[in-house]
Amino acid sequence: MAIRVRLGQDEVQVEPGGSAQIVALVRNEGDAPDQVALEVEGIDAEWCAIPIPSFVVAPGEEVQERILIRPPRSTESRAGTYPILVRARSLENGGTGVAQASLTIRPYSMLTLEIAPKRAVASPWRKRVPYELMISNFGNAEQTVQLHASDPEDELVFELERERTLLAPGETQSVLLHAQPRRLPLLANPALFSFTATARSVEDPLRSTSVQAQLERRGLISPLVLGFLLTLGLLFALWAYTRPLPVEIAEFTAHPAQITAGATTTLSWVVRNADKVLIEPGVGEFDPNKTRSVPVQPQTTTTYRLIARNRYGEQMREVVVIVQNAPEPPPPVISKFYAEPPQIKRGESVLLRWEVQNATELILTPPGGIKLDPAMPGYEHRPSRTTEYELIARNAAGKSVSKKVRVEVIDPSQAQILSFTAQPENIVVGESVILRWELFNAVRAEIDQGIGRIDPKQGEVTATPTATTTYTLTAYDSEGRPVQAKLTVRVETTSEPPSDGMP
């Protein structure tokens, strides 16, 4: 027996974290059914998923199977081109067929940047402050990284240990960054400056990462000035606390303002000088300093009222949320439900496939009414006897539709037809042909077309067909289970020219 395999494409490209598909076409060039297993060599086995790793191929049949390639999105999925082999191996006689393709892993960039410490202090005694930048390459290709630091106020001066560095996939490097204030007055209040350090890929300038840190500048200040400022601050705070402040509602909105039944909208507000806010009907009371929005789920069109209060009074504002009835979901449809193959031998598996629309849930019986994801392409099962499967599809509203398919399970015969030949296979009317056979494990055998019972081991018989004839040999094992083989003898007619009486 001979197994041949070819691929639907010679090259496959995929980005780590994504998936690609290779179509393998397996053909049985032998004269008997064969159980074939698919294998992929040349890449990590965890990258491959074969939905149906082994299957039966009839003589002369070509079966199409899918091979899914899913490299993980990690540094181990290095960018590059890898040769792969797809091998179809016969489980009956060990014969194999091999096809080759190339898998190209596309490069991707993922840079991270960290800084330590997040905050440091500069003073007249410590002007130049060190920070440590840690750059990591979590992509799958080498990256040349350009480093840069800046502050929006332009109050700091930066010095990098090196401005450019090369990172291998998965590598982390540390670079020293020094920051220094441009001015360090002796008499000054502490000032906090934020700055940003950026790492940008030279190969892909759109890929960058940044991190923020702070530098506090401290100067010298006298206790007298400090005491005066504290006293002034206390007086200002007392005045601010005791002066009457009216409540003000700057904003009260619903987003979205129009929803369907069962959906949620968010009420948001901005109030000033309020001690608490109350939202009616039935939403509740909130502290405006802690909560500024709340989700609600009205069942009908509702007018919400926001009441803001303090010890000097209150204000109110309203917003309307319009609720529309939700549209009924479309009914579920099972466009296809079939078995591959519809007839199997005992102990073999069958793949149940389907195509459904508008379904949120699938139920398959047997086995046991299991629930399946409608996105699944199929389900493999090994029935012990002839079984009728029922697929039920339901939508979000609970409406359902069902479809059935029957799978016939047969017991294979123990008898085998090792050979059944005709010599010759093409004859002229009036000539004879010799039919020969060789059987194994047969207790009874016969040939149709009037030949009848034959030796259940081996033998030959002469036949003289008058027209093209197909002979069927049927062999039975001890349980009476049949196995058949057919051959066709072609008979040609001859037309001789009429005789004119001359020798």
C-alpha positions as a Python dict, from the first residue, in 0.01 Angstrom:
ca = {
    (1, 'M'): (0, 0, 0),
    (2, 'A'): (119, 357, -71),
    (3, 'I'): (30, 677, 114),
    (4, 'R'): (88, 1009, -62),
    (5, 'V'): (62, 1350, 99),
    (6, 'R'): (77, 1699, -45),
    (7, 'L'): (19, 2042, 107),
    (8, 'G'): (-214, 2318, -1),
    (9, 'Q'): (67, 2575, 36),
    (10, 'D'): (447, 2571, 41),
    (11, 'E'): (490, 2863, 281),
    (12, 'V'): (297, 2969, 592),
    (13, 'Q'): (340, 3297, 778),
    (14, 'V'): (218, 3359, 1133),
    (15, 'E'): (272, 3612, 1410),
    (16, 'P'): (335, 3476, 1761),
    (17, 'G'): (7, 3461, 1948),
    (18, 'G'): (-187, 3418, 1623),
    (19, 'S'): (-264, 3107, 1422),
    (20, 'A'): (-217, 2976, 1070),
    (21, 'Q'): (-353, 2676, 888),
    (22, 'I'): (-191, 2416, 661),
    (23, 'V'): (-416, 2197, 447),
    (24, 'A'): (-280, 1842, 405),
    (25, 'L'): (-419, 1629, 120),
    (26, 'V'): (-365, 1258, 195),
    (27, 'R'): (-425, 1001, -78),
    (28, 'N'): (-440, 619, -43),
    (29, 'E'): (-286, 474, -359),
    (30, 'G'): (-320, 119, -228),
    (31, 'D'): (-601, -129, -289),
    (32, 'A'): (-737, -151, 67),
    (33, 'P'): (-863, 95, 332),
    (34, 'D'): (-590, 233, 555),
    (35, 'Q'): (-580, 402, 898),
    (36, 'V'): (-351, 704, 856),
    (37, 'A'): (-196, 926, 1126),
    (38, 'L'): (-73, 1283, 1061),
    (39, 'E'): (247, 1411, 1225),
    (40, 'V'): (439, 1741, 1201),
    (41, 'E'): (818, 1754, 1240),
    (42, 'G'): (1062, 2043, 1258),
    (43, 'I'): (884, 2271, 1510),
    (44, 'D'): (781, 2252, 1874),
    (45, 'A'): (498, 1999, 1914),
    (46, 'E'): (309, 2244, 2140),
    (47, 'W'): (280, 2484, 1843),
    (48, 'C'): (74, 2232, 1644),
    (49, 'A'): (-289, 2126, 1677),
    (50, 'I'): (-431, 1856, 1450),
    (51, 'P'): (-812, 1833, 1504),
    (52, 'I'): (-823, 1479, 1358),
    (53, 'P'): (-477, 1321, 1406),
    (54, 'S'): (-578, 983, 1257),
    (55, 'F'): (-844, 881, 1008),
    (56, 'V'): (-943, 610, 760),
    (57, 'V'): (-870, 659, 388),
    (58, 'A'): (-1040, 433, 134),
    (59, 'P'): (-846, 298, -168),
    (60, 'G'): (-795, 573, -423),
    (61, 'E'): (-952, 830, -187),
    (62, 'E'): (-794, 1166, -109),
    (63, 'V'): (-876, 1316, 233),
    (64, 'Q'): (-824, 1680, 325),
    (65, 'E'): (-724, 1758, 685),
    (66, 'R'): (-629, 2081, 863),
    (67, 'I'): (-315, 2145, 1068),
    (68, 'L'): (-327, 2452, 1297),
    (69, 'I'): (-1, 2633, 1383),
    (70, 'R'): (-19, 2848, 1700),
    (71, 'P'): (325, 2971, 1820),
    (72, 'P'): (297, 3138, 2163),
    (73, 'R'): (350, 3511, 2191),
    (74, 'S'): (677, 3483, 2383),
    (75, 'T'): (1046, 3534, 2330),
    (76, 'E'): (1086, 3162, 2261),
    (77, 'S'): (896, 3208, 1932),
    (78, 'R'): (1201, 3354, 1757),
    (79, 'A'): (1144, 3538, 1430),
    (80, 'G'): (1269, 3349, 1125),
    (81, 'T'): (1186, 3078, 873),
    (82, 'Y'): (1169, 2714, 981),
    (83, 'P'): (1145, 2410, 750),
    (84, 'I'): (870, 2171, 857),
    (85, 'L'): (774, 1821, 744),
    (86, 'V'): (419, 1687, 736),
    (87, 'R'): (426, 1307, 756),
    (88, 'A'): (127, 1080, 684),
    (89, 'R'): (197, 738, 839),
    (90, 'S'): (0, 420, 774),
    (91, 'L'): (-104, 251, 1099),
    (92, 'E'): (-163, -69, 903),
    (93, 'N'): (176, -131, 737),
    (94, 'G'): (400, 155, 855),
    (95, 'G'): (428, 318, 510),
    (96, 'T'): (469, 695, 506),
    (97, 'G'): (423, 993, 280),
    (98, 'V'): (611, 1320, 342),
    (99, 'A'): (554, 1678, 225),
    (100, 'Q'): (769, 1982, 310),
    (101, 'A'): (681, 2345, 369),
    (102, 'S'): (837, 2646, 538),
    (103, 'L'): (699, 2831, 843),
    (104, 'T'): (785, 3200, 875),
    (105, 'I'): (752, 3349, 1227),
    (106, 'R'): (697, 3724, 1190),
    (107, 'P'): (886, 3953, 1425),
    (108, 'Y'): (705, 4160, 1686),
    (109, 'S'): (827, 4420, 1934),
    (110, 'M'): (749, 4450, 2305),
    (111, 'L'): (967, 4677, 2516),
    (112, 'T'): (929, 4757, 2886),
    (113, 'L'): (1107, 5020, 3088),
    (114, 'E'): (1139, 5059, 3466),
    (115, 'I'): (1319, 5315, 3677),
    (116, 'A'): (1446, 5310, 4035),
    (117, 'P'): (1401, 5502, 4250),
    (118, 'K'): (1072, 5660, 4150),
    (119, 'R'): (1153, 5970, 4353),
    (120, 'A'): (1481, 6118, 4471),
    (121, 'V'): (1602, 6441, 4634),
    (122, 'A'): (1859, 6693, 4510),
    (123, 'S'): (2003, 6959, 4741),
    (124, 'P'): (2302, 7193, 4754),
    (125, 'W'): (2494, 6904, 4914),
    (126, 'R'): (2383, 6638, 4660),
    (127, 'K'): (2337, 6798, 4321),
    (128, 'R'): (2376, 6497, 4085),
    (129, 'V'): (2120, 6219, 4155),
    (130, 'P'): (2155, 5866, 4001),
    (131, 'Y'): (1862, 5662, 3865),
    (132, 'E'): (1875, 5309, 3727),
    (133, 'L'): (1687, 5236, 3401),
    (134, 'M'): (1600, 4868, 3338),
    (135, 'I'): (1509, 4797, 2973),
    (136, 'S'): (1358, 4458, 2878),
    (137, 'N'): (1295, 4314, 2531),
    (138, 'F'): (995, 4079, 2543),
    (139, 'G'): (973, 4058, 2162),
    (140, 'N'): (1102, 3774, 1944),
    (141, 'A'): (1376, 3962, 1756),
    (142, 'E'): (1682, 4168, 1846),
    (143, 'Q'): (1607, 4534, 1919),
    (144, 'T'): (1838, 4835, 1915),
    (145, 'V'): (1692, 5075, 2171),
    (146, 'Q'): (1743, 5454, 2177),
    (147, 'L'): (1718, 5609, 2527),
    (148, 'H'): (1608, 5965, 2604),
    (149, 'A'): (1502, 6163, 2912),
    (150, 'S'): (1320, 6498, 2936),
    (151, 'D'): (1109, 6708, 3171),
    (152, 'P'): (824, 6936, 3055),
    (153, 'E'): (946, 7234, 3257),
    (154, 'D'): (1306, 7211, 3129),
    (155, 'E'): (1433, 7251, 3486),
    (156, 'L'): (1654, 6940, 3484),
    (157, 'V'): (1973, 6828, 3310),
    (158, 'F'): (2015, 6458, 3221),
    (159, 'E'): (2319, 6243, 3149),
    (160, 'L'): (2288, 5883, 3024),
    (161, 'E'): (2554, 5616, 3068),
    (162, 'R'): (2483, 5520, 2705),
    (163, 'E'): (2211, 5644, 2471),
    (164, 'R'): (2178, 5329, 2257),
    (165, 'T'): (2189, 4959, 2348),
    (166, 'L'): (2125, 4625, 2175),
    (167, 'L'): (1885, 4378, 2340),
    (168, 'A'): (1842, 4012, 2250),
    (169, 'P'): (1494, 3856, 2282),
    (170, 'G'): (1412, 3813, 2651),
    (171, 'E'): (1715, 4019, 2762),
    (172, 'T'): (1709, 4291, 3031),
    (173, 'Q'): (1982, 4555, 3061),
    (174, 'S'): (2048, 4826, 3316),
    (175, 'V'): (2157, 5179, 3218),
    (176, 'L'): (2257, 5454, 3465),
    (177, 'L'): (2080, 5793, 3433),
    (178, 'H'): (2193, 6105, 3625),
    (179, 'A'): (1952, 6397, 3680),
    (180, 'Q'): (2047, 6742, 3816),
    (181, 'P'): (1845, 7065, 3864),
    (182, 'R'): (1958, 7356, 3651),
    (183, 'R'): (1921, 7587, 3956),
    (184, 'L'): (1978, 7514, 4326),
    (185, 'P'): (1887, 7828, 4528),
    (186, 'L'): (1973, 7822, 4896),
    (187, 'L'): (1650, 7988, 5006),
    (188, 'A'): (1360, 7816, 4832),
    (189, 'N'): (1061, 7604, 4902),
    (190, 'P'): (1087, 7240, 4799),
    (191, 'A'): (995, 7189, 4433),
    (192, 'L'): (898, 6860, 4272),
    (193, 'F'): (984, 6805, 3904),
    (194, 'S'): (846, 6515, 3703),
    (195, 'F'): (1044, 6379, 3411),
    (196, 'T'): (998, 6103, 3154),
    (197, 'A'): (1250, 5844, 3037),
    (198, 'T'): (1174, 5687, 2698),
    (199, 'A'): (1306, 5375, 2524),
    (200, 'R'): (1234, 5363, 2148),
    (201, 'S'): (1310, 5083, 1899),
    (202, 'V'): (1549, 5195, 1624),
    (203, 'E'): (1419, 4925, 1387),
    (204, 'D'): (1052, 5012, 1453),
    (205, 'P'): (1029, 5378, 1570),
    (206, 'L'): (658, 5340, 1640),
    (207, 'R'): (742, 5094, 1921),
    (208, 'S'): (836, 5277, 2238),
    (209, 'T'): (785, 5264, 2612),
    (210, 'S'): (827, 5527, 2878),
    (211, 'V'): (838, 5563, 3254),
    (212, 'Q'): (802, 5861, 3483),
    (213, 'A'): (996, 5959, 3792),
    (214, 'Q'): (1032, 6264, 4012),
    (215, 'L'): (1316, 6475, 4145),
    (216, 'E'): (1256, 6697, 4449),
    (217, 'R'): (1467, 7010, 4472),
    (218, 'R'): (1527, 7136, 4826),
    (219, 'G'): (1686, 7460, 4940),
    (220, 'L'): (1759, 7630, 5272),
    (221, 'I'): (1480, 7814, 5456),
    (222, 'S'): (1473, 7996, 5796),
    (223, 'P'): (1241, 7883, 6081),
    (224, 'L'): (1095, 8235, 6098),
    (225, 'V'): (980, 8229, 5738),
    (226, 'L'): (850, 7878, 5784),
    (227, 'G'): (653, 7978, 6097),
    (228, 'F'): (508, 8281, 5923),
    (229, 'L'): (392, 8073, 5630),
    (230, 'L'): (232, 7818, 5862),
    (231, 'T'): (45, 8085, 6055),
    (232, 'L'): (-73, 8247, 5735),
    (233, 'G'): (-190, 7910, 5607),
    (234, 'L'): (-388, 7839, 5924),
    (235, 'L'): (-562, 8174, 5905),
    (236, 'F'): (-650, 8116, 5540),
    (237, 'A'): (-784, 7765, 5614),
    (238, 'L'): (-1000, 7901, 5899),
    (239, 'W'): (-1141, 8170, 5673),
    (240, 'A'): (-1210, 7918, 5395),
    (241, 'Y'): (-1387, 7681, 5636),
    (242, 'T'): (-1606, 7942, 5805),
    (243, 'R'): (-1718, 8144, 5503),
    (244, 'P'): (-2061, 8040, 5362),
    (245, 'L'): (-2033, 7845, 5034),
    (246, 'P'): (-2353, 7781, 4838),
    (247, 'V'): (-2410, 7440, 4673),
    (248, 'E'): (-2342, 7430, 4297),
    (249, 'I'): (-2432, 7149, 4053),
    (250, 'A'): (-2198, 7195, 3758),
    (251, 'E'): (-2304, 6880, 3572),
    (252, 'F'): (-2552, 6591, 3592),
    (253, 'T'): (-2567, 6358, 3287),
    (254, 'A'): (-2662, 6003, 3181),
    (255, 'H'): (-2441, 5820, 2934),
    (256, 'P'): (-2595, 5687, 2723),
    (257, 'A'): (-2919, 5876, 2758),
    (258, 'Q'): (-3113, 5620, 2549),
    (259, 'I'): (-3085, 5243, 2612),
    (260, 'T'): (-3267, 4919, 2539),
    (261, 'A'): (-3446, 4723, 2811),
    (262, 'G'): (-3199, 4529, 3028),
    (263, 'A'): (-2903, 4754, 2940),
    (264, 'T'): (-2711, 4978, 3183),
    (265, 'T'): (-2642, 5351, 3177),
    (266, 'T'): (-2413, 5560, 3400),
    (267, 'L'): (-2526, 5867, 3592),
    (268, 'S'): (-2237, 6116, 3642),
    (269, 'W'): (-2225, 6441, 3832),
    (270, 'V'): (-1996, 6729, 3923),
    (271, 'V'): (-2097, 6930, 4233),
    (272, 'R'): (-1921, 7191, 4441),
    (273, 'N'): (-1948, 7272, 4814),
    (274, 'A'): (-2186, 6981, 4880),
    (275, 'D'): (-2171, 6757, 5188),
    (276, 'K'): (-2381, 6483, 5025),
    (277, 'V'): (-2585, 6409, 4715),
    (278, 'L'): (-2911, 6213, 4688),
    (279, 'I'): (-3032, 6052, 4363),
    (280, 'E'): (-3399, 5964, 4326),
    (281, 'P'): (-3588, 5748, 4263),
    (282, 'G'): (-3430, 5463, 4456),
    (283, 'V'): (-3061, 5509, 4367),
    (284, 'G'): (-2923, 5626, 4702),
    (285, 'E'): (-2713, 5880, 4888),
    (286, 'F'): (-2341, 5942, 4814),
    (287, 'D'): (-2040, 6137, 4937),
    (288, 'P'): (-1950, 6374, 4649),
    (289, 'N'): (-1583, 6371, 4753),
    (290, 'K'): (-1563, 5993, 4697),
    (291, 'T'): (-1826, 5903, 4437),
    (292, 'R'): (-1897, 6090, 4115),
    (293, 'S'): (-2087, 5830, 3910),
    (294, 'V'): (-2314, 5528, 3956),
    (295, 'P'): (-2452, 5268, 3711),
    (296, 'V'): (-2829, 5220, 3690),
    (297, 'Q'): (-3053, 4978, 3499),
    (298, 'P'): (-3402, 5127, 3457),
    (299, 'Q'): (-3674, 4902, 3311),
    (300, 'T'): (-3883, 5193, 3177),
    (301, 'T'): (-3817, 5554, 3078),
    (302, 'T'): (-3717, 5728, 3404),
    (303, 'T'): (-3649, 6085, 3521),
    (304, 'Y'): (-3363, 6088, 3775),
    (305, 'R'): (-3324, 6378, 4022),
    (306, 'L'): (-2992, 6479, 4178),
    (307, 'I'): (-3023, 6672, 4508),
    (308, 'A'): (-2700, 6828, 4642),
    (309, 'R'): (-2697, 6960, 5001),
    (310, 'N'): (-2477, 7136, 5255),
    (311, 'R'): (-2555, 7320, 5577),
    (312, 'Y'): (-2645, 7635, 5384),
    (313, 'G'): (-2900, 7482, 5145),
    (314, 'E'): (-2956, 7249, 4849),
    (315, 'Q'): (-2992, 7238, 4469),
    (316, 'M'): (-3164, 6992, 4234),
    (317, 'R'): (-3117, 6888, 3871),
    (318, 'E'): (-3291, 6624, 3656),
    (319, 'V'): (-3195, 6398, 3367),
    (320, 'V'): (-3418, 6165, 3161),
    (321, 'V'): (-3312, 5812, 3055),
    (322, 'I'): (-3520, 5676, 2765),
    (323, 'V'): (-3567, 5295, 2769),
    (324, 'Q'): (-3668, 5114, 2449),
    (325, 'N'): (-3780, 4753, 2418),
    (326, 'A'): (-3499, 4517, 2321),
    (327, 'P'): (-3543, 4353, 1977),
    (328, 'E'): (-3615, 3980, 1978),
    (329, 'P'): (-3308, 3780, 1873),
    (330, 'P'): (-3331, 3592, 1539),
    (331, 'P'): (-3429, 3223, 1560),
    (332, 'P'): (-3152, 2962, 1563),
    (333, 'V'): (-3078, 2775, 1239),
    (334, 'I'): (-2898, 2443, 1188),
    (335, 'S'): (-2797, 2462, 821),
    (336, 'K'): (-2584, 2146, 830),
    (337, 'F'): (-2549, 1846, 1064),
    (338, 'Y'): (-2366, 1543, 930),
    (339, 'A'): (-2129, 1262, 1029),
    (340, 'E'): (-1785, 1187, 884),
    (341, 'P'): (-1808, 904, 792),
    (342, 'P'): (-2175, 800, 819),
    (343, 'Q'): (-2073, 431, 849),
    (344, 'I'): (-1788, 305, 1069),
    (345, 'K'): (-1649, -16, 1205),
    (346, 'R'): (-1692, -104, 1572),
    (347, 'G'): (-1420, 64, 1779),
    (348, 'E'): (-1369, 351, 1532),
    (349, 'S'): (-1458, 716, 1592),
    (350, 'V'): (-1699, 938, 1403),
    (351, 'L'): (-1666, 1317, 1368),
    (352, 'L'): (-1995, 1501, 1400),
    (353, 'R'): (-1988, 1835, 1216),
    (354, 'W'): (-2238, 2119, 1197),
    (355, 'E'): (-2302, 2470, 1075),
    (356, 'V'): (-2535, 2685, 1290),
    (357, 'Q'): (-2644, 3048, 1297),
    (358, 'N'): (-2793, 3269, 1572),
    (359, 'A'): (-2724, 3005, 1842),
    (360, 'T'): (-2580, 3075, 2188),
    (361, 'E'): (-2586, 2713, 2306),
    (362, 'L'): (-2565, 2365, 2148),
    (363, 'I'): (-2679, 2037, 2310),
    (364, 'L'): (-2569, 1702, 2164),
    (365, 'T'): (-2737, 1370, 2249),
    (366, 'P'): (-2577, 1123, 2290),
    (367, 'P'): (-2346, 1135, 2476),
    (368, 'G'): (-2558, 1245, 2771),
    (369, 'G'): (-2687, 1577, 2635),
    (370, 'I'): (-2355, 1763, 2664),
    (371, 'K'): (-2346, 2139, 2608),
    (372, 'L'): (-2113, 2266, 2335),
    (373, 'D'): (-1986, 2601, 2216),
    (374, 'P'): (-2152, 2696, 1881),
    (375, 'A'): (-1811, 2811, 1757),
    (376, 'M'): (-1674, 2454, 1777),
    (377, 'P'): (-1626, 2300, 1428),
    (378, 'G'): (-1725, 1948, 1539),
    (379, 'Y'): (-1723, 1678, 1806),
    (380, 'E'): (-1557, 1335, 1795),
    (381, 'H'): (-1736, 1033, 1946),
    (382, 'R'): (-1687, 653, 1948),
    (383, 'P'): (-2031, 482, 1941),
    (384, 'S'): (-2053, 115, 2039),
    (385, 'R'): (-2356, 50, 1818),
    (386, 'T'): (-2562, 212, 1544),
    (387, 'T'): (-2665, 548, 1692),
    (388, 'E'): (-2896, 836, 1602),
    (389, 'Y'): (-2748, 1169, 1716),
    (390, 'E'): (-2963, 1477, 1784),
    (391, 'L'): (-2825, 1833, 1781),
    (392, 'I'): (-3032, 2105, 1955),
    (393, 'A'): (-2948, 2475, 1896),
    (394, 'R'): (-3083, 2751, 2125),
    (395, 'N'): (-3070, 3131, 2095),
    (396, 'A'): (-3054, 3392, 2370),
    (397, 'A'): (-3435, 3398, 2399),
    (398, 'G'): (-3453, 3021, 2464),
    (399, 'K'): (-3596, 2926, 2126),
    (400, 'S'): (-3456, 2597, 1994),
    (401, 'V'): (-3434, 2388, 1680),
    (402, 'S'): (-3301, 2034, 1633),
    (403, 'K'): (-3163, 1806, 1365),
    (404, 'K'): (-3076, 1435, 1365),
    (405, 'V'): (-2817, 1219, 1189),
    (406, 'R'): (-2772, 840, 1194),
    (407, 'V'): (-2433, 667, 1218),
    (408, 'E'): (-2421, 298, 1131),
    (409, 'V'): (-2172, 82, 1326),
    (410, 'I'): (-2075, -248, 1161),
    (411, 'D'): (-1862, -539, 1278),
    (412, 'P'): (-1569, -592, 1034),
    (413, 'S'): (-1536, -937, 882),
    (414, 'Q'): (-1235, -1147, 987),
    (415, 'A'): (-1213, -1289, 636),
    (416, 'Q'): (-964, -1121, 399),
    (417, 'I'): (-937, -1124, 19),
    (418, 'L'): (-563, -1123, -42),
    (419, 'S'): (-596, -1118, -422),
    (420, 'F'): (-865, -1146, -693),
    (421, 'T'): (-735, -1117, -1053),
    (422, 'A'): (-834, -1193, -1410),
    (423, 'Q'): (-592, -1314, -1679),
    (424, 'P'): (-630, -1151, -1921),
    (425, 'E'): (-846, -851, -1825),
    (426, 'N'): (-933, -764, -2188),
    (427, 'I'): (-1058, -1032, -2433),
    (428, 'V'): (-1247, -1066, -2764),
    (429, 'V'): (-1591, -1228, -2788),
    (430, 'G'): (-1550, -1604, -2779),
    (431, 'E'): (-1226, -1604, -2578),
    (432, 'S'): (-1198, -1719, -2216),
    (433, 'V'): (-1052, -1561, -1901),
    (434, 'I'): (-901, -1724, -1592),
    (435, 'L'): (-1020, -1586, -1257),
    (436, 'R'): (-773, -1646, -970),
    (437, 'W'): (-813, -1578, -597),
    (438, 'E'): (-639, -1610, -263),
    (439, 'L'): (-832, -1583, 65),
    (440, 'F'): (-749, -1577, 439),
    (441, 'N'): (-974, -1669, 738),
    (442, 'A'): (-1265, -1750, 505),
    (443, 'V'): (-1494, -2052, 566),
    (444, 'R'): (-1712, -1997, 257),
    (445, 'A'): (-1672, -1803, -68),
    (446, 'E'): (-1860, -1750, -394),
    (447, 'I'): (-1841, -1557, -722),
    (448, 'D'): (-2151, -1421, -893),
    (449, 'Q'): (-2231, -1420, -1267),
    (450, 'G'): (-2321, -1788, -1250),
    (451, 'I'): (-1989, -1920, -1113),
    (452, 'G'): (-2114, -2001, -760),
    (453, 'R'): (-1926, -2158, -467),
    (454, 'I'): (-1544, -2163, -480),
    (455, 'D'): (-1253, -2286, -266),
    (456, 'P'): (-1235, -2063, 48),
    (457, 'K'): (-853, -2060, 40),
    (458, 'Q'): (-727, -2022, -317),
    (459, 'G'): (-795, -2141, -670),
    (460, 'E'): (-887, -2047, -1023),
    (461, 'V'): (-1180, -2088, -1263),
    (462, 'T'): (-1231, -2030, -1635),
    (463, 'A'): (-1512, -1804, -1757),
    (464, 'T'): (-1623, -1707, -2107),
    (465, 'P'): (-1819, -1379, -2083),
    (466, 'T'): (-1997, -1257, -2397),
    (467, 'A'): (-1991, -889, -2289),
    (468, 'T'): (-1801, -667, -2049),
    (469, 'T'): (-1872, -819, -1705),
    (470, 'T'): (-1802, -723, -1342),
    (471, 'Y'): (-1739, -1022, -1116),
    (472, 'T'): (-1795, -992, -740),
    (473, 'L'): (-1614, -1227, -500),
    (474, 'T'): (-1778, -1256, -156),
    (475, 'A'): (-1593, -1427, 134),
    (476, 'Y'): (-1754, -1511, 473),
    (477, 'D'): (-1582, -1558, 808),
    (478, 'S'): (-1690, -1804, 1080),
    (479, 'E'): (-1952, -1553, 1206),
    (480, 'G'): (-2103, -1519, 857),
    (481, 'R'): (-1972, -1160, 812),
    (482, 'P'): (-1894, -1088, 445),
    (483, 'V'): (-1612, -907, 268),
    (484, 'Q'): (-1616, -836, -107),
    (485, 'A'): (-1386, -758, -398),
    (486, 'K'): (-1480, -672, -756),
    (487, 'L'): (-1303, -687, -1094),
    (488, 'T'): (-1418, -609, -1446),
    (489, 'V'): (-1334, -810, -1761),
    (490, 'R'): (-1373, -606, -2078),
    (491, 'V'): (-1502, -794, -2384),
    (492, 'E'): (-1453, -640, -2732),
    (493, 'T'): (-1645, -738, -3048),
    (494, 'T'): (-1473, -781, -3389),
    (495, 'S'): (-1623, -708, -3731),
    (496, 'E'): (-1463, -903, -4020),
    (497, 'P'): (-1511, -789, -4386),
    (498, 'P'): (-1753, -1006, -4591),
    (499, 'S'): (-1596, -1287, -4799),
    (500, 'D'): (-1611, -1258, -5187),
    (501, 'G'): (-1568, -1639, -5241),
    (502, 'M'): (-1201, -1609, -5340),
    (503, 'P'): (-948, -1821, -5152),
}
